[in-house]
Amino acid sequence: MAHYFTDNRNLEENRKEHSFRFSGHLYTFVTDNGVFSKTEVDRGTEILLKACVNEVRPGETLDLGCGYGVVSVVLGSLNPGLSMTAVDINPRAVELTELNCTRNNVSCRAFISDGFSEVSGMFRQVITNPPIRAGKKVIYAMFEDSFTHLENGGSLYAVIRRKQGAESALKKMDEIFGNCDVILRDKGYWVLKSTKLTG
């Protein structure tokens, strides 16, 4: 079986639409076979949005492992000061992110990247619902590379279920950044925030 965090563009196409209400706004998303949570916005992403919507600051923002673009669309529409970049290893996900941003009138630069492999530049914040099934090695590399690509004072936000390793992720982020806070606990999910403080 092809995982959503791989290049699975050879899968048969079967596009569907679903809507999602958040903060008084109704969004419509096109999804397809081979993308994460294709039938509805998953609970972890919704909790991540709830934690981040009033936390993020104007500036360059990276949606890391963007799936079909929920984080980019919602945060980009509610925070016009964000300059959104979205990346995913899955070409179908990137194509859907571009489509969903256009349909929801959000400006976003989306492209294929295995983690940070194709990413350059610095960001005010990196936001991720990481692919837990890819394993700790992949996820912790995402945290380490986020530190490298964050401006001084910039923050990494990640949502992880407690029973899927939130506590060990918190320790890892604290080890990398020297700080990590749980900014929201909801329905078994933790939203973790680490801020890059150098000099």
Accessible surface in RSA format (square Angstrom, percent):
REM  Atomic radii and reference values for relative SASA: ProtOr
REM  Chains: A
REM  Algorithm: Lee & Richards
REM  Probe-radius: 1.40
REM  Slices: 20
REM RES _ NUM      All-atoms   Total-Side   Main-Chain    Non-polar    All polar
REM                ABS   REL    ABS   REL    ABS   REL    ABS   REL    ABS   REL
RES MET A   1   211.66 109.6 131.03  86.7  80.63 192.0 112.49  95.6  99.17 131.4
RES ALA A   2    43.14  39.7  20.21  31.2  22.93  52.2  28.99  40.8  14.15  37.5
RES HIS A   3    70.19  38.4  68.60  47.7   1.59   4.1  41.07  42.3  29.12  33.9
RES TYR A   4    47.13  22.0  41.70  23.7   5.43  14.1  31.92  24.0  15.22  18.8
RES PHE A   5    37.50  18.8  32.62  20.2   4.88  12.7  33.55  20.3   3.96  11.3
RES THR A   6    49.79  35.4  49.24  49.9   0.55   1.3  47.82  64.2   1.97   3.0
RES ASP A   7    75.50  52.9  49.71  49.5  25.79  61.0  27.53  64.8  47.97  47.8
RES ASN A   8     1.12   0.8   0.16   0.2   0.96   2.3   1.12   2.7   0.00   0.0
RES ARG A   9   145.14  60.9 128.28  65.4  16.86  40.1  57.05  78.0  88.10  53.4
RES ASN A  10   137.42  94.8 101.33  97.9  36.10  86.9  46.23 111.3  91.20  88.1
RES LEU A  11    64.58  36.0  56.94  40.7   7.64  19.2  59.74  42.0   4.84  13.0
RES GLU A  12   142.73  81.9 127.47  96.4  15.27  36.4  53.62 103.7  89.12  72.8
RES GLU A  13   106.23  61.0  85.05  64.3  21.18  50.4  23.86  46.1  82.37  67.3
RES ASN A  14    60.80  41.9  55.29  53.4   5.51  13.3  12.94  31.2  47.86  46.3
RES ARG A  15    90.85  38.1  66.44  33.9  24.41  58.1  30.97  42.3  59.88  36.3
RES LYS A  16   122.06  59.5 115.62  70.9   6.44  15.3  83.64  75.3  38.42  40.9
RES GLU A  17   105.74  60.7  75.41  57.1  30.33  72.2  28.16  54.5  77.58  63.3
RES HIS A  18    28.83  15.8  20.34  14.1   8.50  21.7  27.90  28.7   0.94   1.1
RES SER A  19    70.00  59.1  44.00  58.7  26.00  59.9  11.39  24.3  58.61  82.1
RES PHE A  20    19.28   9.6  15.43   9.6   3.85  10.0  19.28  11.7   0.00   0.0
RES ARG A  21   151.12  63.4 132.06  67.3  19.06  45.4  57.99  79.3  93.13  56.4
RES PHE A  22    19.73   9.9  15.94   9.9   3.79   9.9  19.73  12.0   0.00   0.0
RES SER A  23    76.29  64.5  36.34  48.5  39.95  92.0  24.42  52.0  51.86  72.7
RES GLY A  24    70.82  87.3   0.00   N/A  70.82  87.3  34.61  95.0  36.21  81.1
RES HIS A  25    88.43  48.3  84.46  58.7   3.98  10.2  46.59  48.0  41.84  48.7
RES LEU A  26   104.18  58.0  73.16  52.3  31.03  78.0  73.16  51.4  31.03  83.5
RES TYR A  27     9.27   4.3   9.27   5.3   0.00   0.0   9.25   6.9   0.02   0.0
RES THR A  28    44.36  31.6  43.27  43.9   1.09   2.6  20.06  26.9  24.30  36.7
RES PHE A  29     0.00   0.0   0.00   0.0   0.00   0.0   0.00   0.0   0.00   0.0
RES VAL A  30     8.97   5.9   8.97   8.1   0.00   0.0   8.97   7.8   0.00   0.0
RES THR A  31     0.76   0.5   0.76   0.8   0.00   0.0   0.00   0.0   0.76   1.1
RES ASP A  32     0.89   0.6   0.43   0.4   0.46   1.1   0.46   1.1   0.43   0.4
RES ASN A  33    31.44  21.7  30.99  29.9   0.45   1.1   8.45  20.3  22.98  22.2
RES GLY A  34    18.77  23.1   0.00   N/A  18.77  23.1   9.99  27.4   8.78  19.7
RES VAL A  35    10.62   7.0   0.10   0.1  10.52  25.4   0.93   0.8   9.69  26.3
RES PHE A  36    76.26  38.2  71.27  44.1   4.99  13.0  73.27  44.4   2.99   8.6
RES SER A  37    31.66  26.8  10.51  14.0  21.15  48.7  18.07  38.5  13.59  19.0
RES LYS A  38    76.60  37.4  72.25  44.3   4.35  10.3  46.28  41.7  30.32  32.3
RES THR A  39   104.99  74.7  86.04  87.2  18.94  45.1  68.84  92.5  36.15  54.6
RES GLU A  40   112.06  64.3 111.99  84.7   0.07   0.2  26.28  50.8  85.78  70.0
RES VAL A  41    16.05  10.6   0.96   0.9  15.09  36.4   1.85   1.6  14.20  38.5
RES ASP A  42    26.25  18.4  21.58  21.5   4.67  11.0  18.13  42.7   8.12   8.1
RES ARG A  43   132.67  55.7 124.29  63.4   8.38  20.0  25.74  35.2 106.92  64.8
RES GLY A  44     0.80   1.0   0.00   N/A   0.80   1.0   0.80   2.2   0.00   0.0
RES THR A  45    10.73   7.6  10.73  10.9   0.00   0.0   3.92   5.3   6.81  10.3
RES GLU A  46    65.59  37.7  65.59  49.6   0.00   0.0   6.24  12.1  59.36  48.5
RES ILE A  47     3.45   2.0   3.45   2.6   0.00   0.0   3.45   2.5   0.00   0.0
RES LEU A  48     0.40   0.2   0.40   0.3   0.00   0.0   0.40   0.3   0.00   0.0
RES LEU A  49     0.38   0.2   0.28   0.2   0.10   0.3   0.38   0.3   0.00   0.0
RES LYS A  50    99.09  48.3  85.43  52.4  13.66  32.5  58.57  52.7  40.52  43.2
RES ALA A  51    13.18  12.1   0.22   0.3  12.95  29.5   7.53  10.6   5.64  14.9
RES CYS A  52     0.00   0.0   0.00   0.0   0.00   0.0   0.00   0.0   0.00   0.0
RES VAL A  53    22.06  14.5  19.79  17.9   2.27   5.5  19.79  17.2   2.27   6.1
RES ASN A  54   142.97  98.6 107.33 103.7  35.65  85.8  37.71  90.8 105.26 101.7
RES GLU A  55    58.73  33.7  45.43  34.4  13.30  31.7  15.95  30.8  42.79  34.9
RES VAL A  56    15.07   9.9   0.08   0.1  14.99  36.1   0.08   0.1  14.99  40.7
RES ARG A  57   103.49  43.5 103.14  52.6   0.35   0.8  53.42  73.0  50.07  30.3
RES PRO A  58   101.46  73.9  87.81  80.0  13.65  49.6  88.47  73.0  12.99  80.8
RES GLY A  59    26.16  32.3   0.00   N/A  26.16  32.3  25.59  70.2   0.56   1.3
RES GLU A  60    73.56  42.2  72.38  54.8   1.18   2.8  28.26  54.7  45.30  37.0
RES THR A  61     0.00   0.0   0.00   0.0   0.00   0.0   0.00   0.0   0.00   0.0
RES LEU A  62     0.00   0.0   0.00   0.0   0.00   0.0   0.00   0.0   0.00   0.0
RES ASP A  63     3.69   2.6   3.69   3.7   0.00   0.0   0.00   0.0   3.69   3.7
RES LEU A  64     2.04   1.1   1.75   1.3   0.29   0.7   1.75   1.2   0.29   0.8
RES GLY A  65    32.38  39.9   0.00   N/A  32.38  39.9  15.46  42.4  16.92  37.9
RES CYS A  66     9.33   7.1   0.00   0.0   9.33  21.9   1.08   2.7   8.25   8.9
RES GLY A  67    14.00  17.3   0.00   N/A  14.00  17.3  13.90  38.2   0.09   0.2
RES TYR A  68     7.42   3.5   5.71   3.2   1.71   4.4   4.75   3.6   2.67   3.3
RES GLY A  69     0.00   0.0   0.00   N/A   0.00   0.0   0.00   0.0   0.00   0.0
RES VAL A  70    11.39   7.5  10.96   9.9   0.43   1.0  10.96   9.5   0.43   1.2
RES VAL A  71    10.19   6.7   9.61   8.7   0.58   1.4   9.61   8.3   0.58   1.6
RES SER A  72     0.00   0.0   0.00   0.0   0.00   0.0   0.00   0.0   0.00   0.0
RES VAL A  73     0.00   0.0   0.00   0.0   0.00   0.0   0.00   0.0   0.00   0.0
RES VAL A  74     0.00   0.0   0.00   0.0   0.00   0.0   0.00   0.0   0.00   0.0
RES LEU A  75     0.37   0.2   0.37   0.3   0.00   0.0   0.37   0.3   0.00   0.0
RES GLY A  76    12.08  14.9   0.00   N/A  12.08  14.9   1.74   4.8  10.34  23.2
RES SER A  77    43.80  37.0  16.04  21.4  27.76  63.9  22.23  47.3  21.56  30.2
RES LEU A  78    41.78  23.3  16.75  12.0  25.03  62.9  19.50  13.7  22.28  59.9
RES ASN A  79    29.68  20.5  26.24  25.4   3.44   8.3   8.74  21.0  20.94  20.2
RES PRO A  80   120.84  88.1  92.05  83.9  28.79 104.7  97.08  80.2  23.76 147.7
RES GLY A  81    44.08  54.4   0.00   N/A  44.08  54.4  27.33  75.0  16.75  37.5
RES LEU A  82    16.61   9.3   1.14   0.8  15.47  38.9   1.40   1.0  15.22  41.0
RES SER A  83    53.01  44.8  46.00  61.4   7.01  16.1  27.50  58.6  25.50  35.7
RES MET A  84     7.18   3.7   0.79   0.5   6.39  15.2   0.79   0.7   6.39   8.5
RES THR A  85     2.65   1.9   2.65   2.7   0.00   0.0   0.08   0.1   2.57   3.9
RES ALA A  86     0.00   0.0   0.00   0.0   0.00   0.0   0.00   0.0   0.00   0.0
RES VAL A  87     0.68   0.4   0.68   0.6   0.00   0.0   0.68   0.6   0.00   0.0
RES ASP A  88    13.69   9.6  12.37  12.3   1.32   3.1   1.75   4.1  11.94  11.9
RES ILE A  89    52.75  30.0  49.04  36.5   3.71   8.9  49.04  35.3   3.71  10.1
RES ASN A  90     0.55   0.4   0.55   0.5   0.00   0.0   0.05   0.1   0.50   0.5
RES PRO A  91    14.67  10.7  10.64   9.7   4.03  14.6  11.07   9.1   3.60  22.4
RES ARG A  92    20.27   8.5  17.20   8.8   3.06   7.3   7.74  10.6  12.53   7.6
RES ALA A  93     1.66   1.5   1.66   2.6   0.00   0.0   1.66   2.3   0.00   0.0
RES VAL A  94     9.07   6.0   9.07   8.2   0.00   0.0   9.07   7.9   0.00   0.0
RES GLU A  95    90.59  52.0  87.68  66.3   2.91   6.9  32.77  63.4  57.82  47.2
RES LEU A  96     0.06   0.0   0.06   0.0   0.00   0.0   0.06   0.0   0.00   0.0
RES THR A  97     0.12   0.1   0.12   0.1   0.00   0.0   0.12   0.2   0.00   0.0
RES GLU A  98    86.20  49.5  80.21  60.7   5.99  14.3  29.74  57.5  56.47  46.1
RES LEU A  99    57.03  31.8  51.20  36.6   5.83  14.6  56.35  39.6   0.68   1.8
RES ASN A 100     0.00   0.0   0.00   0.0   0.00   0.0   0.00   0.0   0.00   0.0
RES CYS A 101     3.95   3.0   3.95   4.4   0.00   0.0   3.88   9.8   0.07   0.1
RES THR A 102   102.50  72.9  88.13  89.3  14.37  34.2  68.00  91.3  34.50  52.2
RES ARG A 103   103.77  43.6  71.67  36.5  32.10  76.4  32.29  44.1  71.48  43.3
RES ASN A 104    26.72  18.4  12.01  11.6  14.71  35.4   6.05  14.6  20.66  20.0
RES ASN A 105   141.67  97.7 105.87 102.3  35.80  86.2  37.12  89.3 104.55 101.1
RES VAL A 106    14.21   9.4   2.59   2.3  11.62  28.0   6.72   5.8   7.49  20.3
RES SER A 107   104.03  87.9  82.54 110.2  21.50  49.5  52.42 111.6  51.61  72.3
RES CYS A 108    33.03  25.0   0.89   1.0  32.14  75.5   4.46  11.3  28.56  30.8
RES ARG A 109   139.63  58.6 131.51  67.0   8.13  19.3  72.59  99.2  67.04  40.6
RES ALA A 110    13.44  12.4   0.42   0.6  13.02  29.6   0.42   0.6  13.02  34.5
RES PHE A 111    45.29  22.7  42.44  26.3   2.85   7.4  45.29  27.5   0.00   0.0
RES ILE A 112    79.47  45.2  69.81  52.0   9.65  23.3  69.81  50.3   9.65  26.2
RES SER A 113     2.01   1.7   0.00   0.0   2.01   4.6   0.96   2.0   1.05   1.5
RES ASP A 114    91.04  63.8  80.79  80.4  10.25  24.2  17.05  40.1  73.98  73.8
RES GLY A 115    21.84  26.9   0.00   N/A  21.84  26.9  13.93  38.2   7.91  17.7
RES PHE A 116    15.09   7.5   5.85   3.6   9.24  24.0   6.35   3.8   8.74  25.0
RES SER A 117    74.91  63.3  32.92  43.9  41.99  96.7  43.55  92.7  31.36  43.9
RES GLU A 118   114.17  65.5  91.06  68.9  23.12  55.0  27.56  53.3  86.61  70.7
RES VAL A 119    12.83   8.4   0.72   0.7  12.10  29.2   0.98   0.9  11.85  32.1
RES SER A 120    88.29  74.6  78.84 105.2   9.45  21.8  45.67  97.3  42.62  59.7
RES GLY A 121    46.52  57.4   0.00   N/A  46.52  57.4  36.04  98.9  10.48  23.5
RES MET A 122    90.83  47.0  79.14  52.4  11.69  27.8  62.74  53.3  28.09  37.2
RES PHE A 123     4.10   2.1   4.10   2.5   0.00   0.0   4.10   2.5   0.00   0.0
RES ARG A 124    53.87  22.6  53.71  27.4   0.16   0.4   1.68   2.3  52.19  31.6
RES GLN A 125     1.47   0.8   1.47   1.1   0.00   0.0   0.00   0.0   1.47   1.1
RES VAL A 126     0.00   0.0   0.00   0.0   0.00   0.0   0.00   0.0   0.00   0.0
RES ILE A 127     0.70   0.4   0.61   0.5   0.09   0.2   0.61   0.4   0.09   0.2
RES THR A 128     1.28   0.9   0.24   0.2   1.04   2.5   1.28   1.7   0.00   0.0
RES ASN A 129    37.05  25.6  22.74  22.0  14.31  34.5   8.62  20.8  28.43  27.5
RES PRO A 130     4.61   3.4   0.01   0.0   4.60  16.7   0.01   0.0   4.60  28.6
RES PRO A 131    17.49  12.7  15.85  14.4   1.64   6.0  17.48  14.4   0.02   0.1
RES ILE A 132    46.62  26.5  39.88  29.7   6.75  16.3  39.88  28.7   6.75  18.3
RES ARG A 133   174.29  73.2 141.97  72.4  32.33  77.0  47.52  64.9 126.78  76.8
RES ALA A 134    25.74  23.7   3.65   5.6  22.09  50.3   7.04   9.9  18.71  49.6
RES GLY A 135    28.61  35.3   0.00   N/A  28.61  35.3  28.61  78.5   0.00   0.0
RES LYS A 136   118.58  57.8 111.65  68.5   6.92  16.5  71.29  64.2  47.29  50.4
RES LYS A 137   186.74  91.1 171.39 105.2  15.35  36.5 123.35 111.0  63.39  67.5
RES VAL A 138    66.87  44.0  62.25  56.4   4.61  11.1  66.17  57.5   0.69   1.9
RES ILE A 139     6.65   3.8   6.65   5.0   0.00   0.0   6.65   4.8   0.00   0.0
RES TYR A 140    38.54  18.0  38.54  21.9   0.00   0.0  36.68  27.6   1.86   2.3
RES ALA A 141    42.89  39.4  41.17  63.5   1.72   3.9  42.06  59.2   0.83   2.2
RES MET A 142    12.19   6.3  11.06   7.3   1.13   2.7   9.42   8.0   2.77   3.7
RES PHE A 143     0.47   0.2   0.47   0.3   0.00   0.0   0.47   0.3   0.00   0.0
RES GLU A 144    76.65  44.0  72.80  55.1   3.85   9.2  25.42  49.2  51.23  41.8
RES ASP A 145    56.69  39.7  56.63  56.4   0.06   0.1   3.39   8.0  53.30  53.2
RES SER A 146     0.12   0.1   0.12   0.2   0.00   0.0   0.00   0.0   0.12   0.2
RES PHE A 147    53.22  26.6  53.22  33.0   0.00   0.0  53.22  32.3   0.00   0.0
RES THR A 148    85.60  60.9  76.25  77.3   9.35  22.3  58.56  78.7  27.04  40.9
RES HIS A 149    30.96  16.9  30.96  21.5   0.00   0.0  15.44  15.9  15.53  18.1
RES LEU A 150     0.06   0.0   0.00   0.0   0.06   0.2   0.00   0.0   0.06   0.2
RES GLU A 151    55.96  32.1  52.63  39.8   3.34   7.9  24.58  47.5  31.38  25.6
RES ASN A 152    89.43  61.7  67.91  65.6  21.53  51.8  24.92  60.0  64.51  62.4
RES GLY A 153    19.59  24.2   0.00   N/A  19.59  24.2  17.97  49.3   1.62   3.6
RES GLY A 154     0.00   0.0   0.00   N/A   0.00   0.0   0.00   0.0   0.00   0.0
RES SER A 155     2.89   2.4   2.89   3.9   0.00   0.0   1.29   2.7   1.60   2.2
RES LEU A 156     0.22   0.1   0.22   0.2   0.00   0.0   0.22   0.2   0.00   0.0
RES TYR A 157     3.59   1.7   3.59   2.0   0.00   0.0   0.01   0.0   3.58   4.4
RES ALA A 158     0.00   0.0   0.00   0.0   0.00   0.0   0.00   0.0   0.00   0.0
RES VAL A 159     1.89   1.2   0.47   0.4   1.42   3.4   0.47   0.4   1.42   3.8
RES ILE A 160     5.29   3.0   3.11   2.3   2.19   5.3   5.29   3.8   0.00   0.0
RES ARG A 161    77.07  32.4  75.72  38.6   1.35   3.2   3.92   5.4  73.15  44.3
RES ARG A 162   133.12  55.9 124.38  63.4   8.74  20.8  29.77  40.7 103.36  62.6
RES LYS A 163   164.81  80.4 125.83  77.2  38.98  92.8  86.69  78.0  78.12  83.2
RES GLN A 164    84.04  47.0  62.87  45.9  21.17  50.4  20.35  43.3  63.69  48.3
RES GLY A 165    23.87  29.4   0.00   N/A  23.87  29.4  19.61  53.8   4.27   9.6
RES ALA A 166     0.00   0.0   0.00   0.0   0.00   0.0   0.00   0.0   0.00   0.0
RES GLU A 167    76.16  43.7  73.74  55.8   2.41   5.7  24.03  46.5  52.13  42.6
RES SER A 168    35.18  29.7  30.43  40.6   4.75  10.9  28.74  61.2   6.43   9.0
RES ALA A 169     1.94   1.8   1.94   3.0   0.00   0.0   1.94   2.7   0.00   0.0
RES LEU A 170    44.02  24.5  44.02  31.5   0.00   0.0  44.02  30.9   0.00   0.0
RES LYS A 171   143.91  70.2 136.96  84.0   6.95  16.5  90.23  81.2  53.68  57.2
RES LYS A 172    39.34  19.2  37.19  22.8   2.16   5.1  10.02   9.0  29.32  31.2
RES MET A 173     0.00   0.0   0.00   0.0   0.00   0.0   0.00   0.0   0.00   0.0
RES ASP A 174    62.43  43.7  59.94  59.7   2.48   5.9   5.26  12.4  57.16  57.0
RES GLU A 175   126.59  72.7  92.68  70.1  33.91  80.7  47.32  91.5  79.28  64.7
RES ILE A 176    35.70  20.3  13.12   9.8  22.58  54.4  19.56  14.1  16.15  43.8
RES PHE A 177    13.36   6.7   0.00   0.0  13.36  34.8   1.59   1.0  11.77  33.7
RES GLY A 178    63.43  78.2   0.00   N/A  63.43  78.2  33.23  91.2  30.20  67.6
RES ASN A 179    35.13  24.2  32.75  31.7   2.37   5.7  28.80  69.3   6.33   6.1
RES CYS A 180    17.96  13.6   0.00   0.0  17.96  42.2   0.00   0.0  17.96  19.4
RES ASP A 181    88.41  61.9  84.64  84.2   3.77   8.9  17.45  41.1  70.96  70.8
RES VAL A 182    34.37  22.6   8.18   7.4  26.18  63.1   8.18   7.1  26.18  71.0
RES ILE A 183    53.28  30.3  20.83  15.5  32.45  78.2  26.83  19.3  26.45  71.8
RES LEU A 184    48.45  27.0  43.47  31.1   4.98  12.5  48.45  34.0   0.00   0.0
RES ARG A 185   152.04  63.8 126.38  64.4  25.66  61.1  50.74  69.3 101.30  61.4
RES ASP A 186    26.72  18.7  19.45  19.4   7.27  17.2   9.96  23.4  16.76  16.7
RES LYS A 187   124.78  60.9  85.21  52.3  39.57  94.2  70.59  63.5  54.19  57.7
RES GLY A 188    46.70  57.6   0.00   N/A  46.70  57.6  35.47  97.3  11.23  25.2
RES TYR A 189    31.76  14.8  31.58  18.0   0.18   0.5  12.85   9.7  18.91  23.3
RES TRP A 190    24.66   9.9  24.66  11.9   0.00   0.0  19.23  10.3   5.43   8.8
RES VAL A 191     0.00   0.0   0.00   0.0   0.00   0.0   0.00   0.0   0.00   0.0
RES LEU A 192     0.00   0.0   0.00   0.0   0.00   0.0   0.00   0.0   0.00   0.0
RES LYS A 193    48.60  23.7  47.60  29.2   1.01   2.4   9.75   8.8  38.85  41.4
RES SER A 194     0.15   0.1   0.00   0.0   0.15   0.3   0.15   0.3   0.00   0.0
RES THR A 195    26.70  19.0  26.70  27.1   0.00   0.0  18.02  24.2   8.68  13.1
RES LYS A 196    23.37  11.4  23.37  14.3   0.00   0.0   9.17   8.3  14.20  15.1
RES LEU A 197   125.26  69.8  99.38  71.1  25.88  65.1 101.40  71.2  23.86  64.2
RES THR A 198    64.45  45.8  50.70  51.4  13.75  32.8  41.18  55.3  23.26  35.2
RES GLY A 199   130.57 161.0   0.00   N/A 130.57 161.0  79.80 219.0  50.77 113.7
END  Absolute sums over single chains surface
CHAIN  1 A     9333.3       7108.9       2224.4       4639.1       4694.2
END  Absolute sums over all chains
TOTAL          9333.3       7108.9       2224.4       4639.1       4694.2
